[in-house]
């Protein structure tokens, strides 16, 4: 299964629009245009098809975590009692 297939299946399963995906990518400071995004969802034999790289899928998944759960909250470390 390719990164494109994983990306497509997540988009359908989570009912995400292109605008939603762009917002998710912005949560991890990754800029992507609608036309770039559309090229990942085309069929393999389409002339404008583009393979989805690991970096794009990784950034999408990291952004998706923030989108669904919220930003990571770091807890203050406890100081040892003397």
C-alpha positions in Angstrom: 0.0 0.0 0.0 1.5 3.4 -1.0 1.5 6.6 0.9 -1.1 7.9 -1.6 -3.5 5.0 -0.8 -3.1 5.7 3.0 -3.7 9.4 2.5 -6.8 8.7 0.3 -8.3 6.2 2.8 -7.8 8.6 5.8 -9.3 11.4 3.9 -12.4 9.3 3.1 -12.7 7.7 6.5 -12.4 11.0 8.4 -14.6 12.8 5.8 -12.0 15.6 5.3 -12.2 18.2 2.6 -9.1 19.7 0.9 -9.6 22.8 3.0 -9.6 20.7 6.2 -6.3 19.0 5.1 -4.7 22.3 4.3 -5.6 23.5 7.8 -4.3 20.3 9.4 -1.0 20.8 7.6 -0.8 24.4 8.8 -1.0 23.1 12.4 2.6 21.7 11.9 3.7 24.7 9.8 3.7 22.9 6.5 2.3 24.8 3.6 0.6 23.0 0.7 -1.7 24.2 -2.1 -4.9 22.7 -3.3 -3.4 21.8 -6.6 -0.5 20.0 -4.9 -2.9 18.2 -2.7 -5.2 17.2 -5.6 -2.3 15.6 -7.4 -1.9 13.0 -4.6 -5.5 11.9 -4.9 -5.5 11.3 -8.7 -5.2 7.8 -10.1 -1.8 6.4 -10.8 -2.1 6.6 -14.6 -3.2 10.3 -14.6 -0.7 12.7 -16.1 -0.8 15.0 -13.1 -0.4 12.2 -10.5 2.3 12.8 -8.0 3.5 10.3 -5.5 3.0 11.3 -1.8 6.3 11.4 -0.1 7.0 10.3 3.5 7.5 13.9 4.7 4.0 14.9 3.5 2.3 11.9 5.0 4.3 12.4 8.3 3.3 16.0 8.5 -0.3 15.2 7.8 -0.4 12.5 10.5 1.3 14.8 13.1 -1.1 17.6 12.2 -4.0 15.2 12.5 -3.0 14.4 16.1 -3.1 18.1 16.9 -6.4 18.5 15.0 -8.1 15.7 16.9 -6.5 15.9 20.4 -5.3 19.5 20.6 -1.7 20.7 21.1 0.7 18.8 23.3 0.6 20.0 26.9 3.9 19.6 28.7 3.5 19.1 32.4 5.9 20.9 34.7 8.5 18.6 36.2 8.4 18.2 39.9 11.3 19.5 41.9 12.8 17.0 44.3 12.1 17.6 47.9 15.3 18.2 50.0 
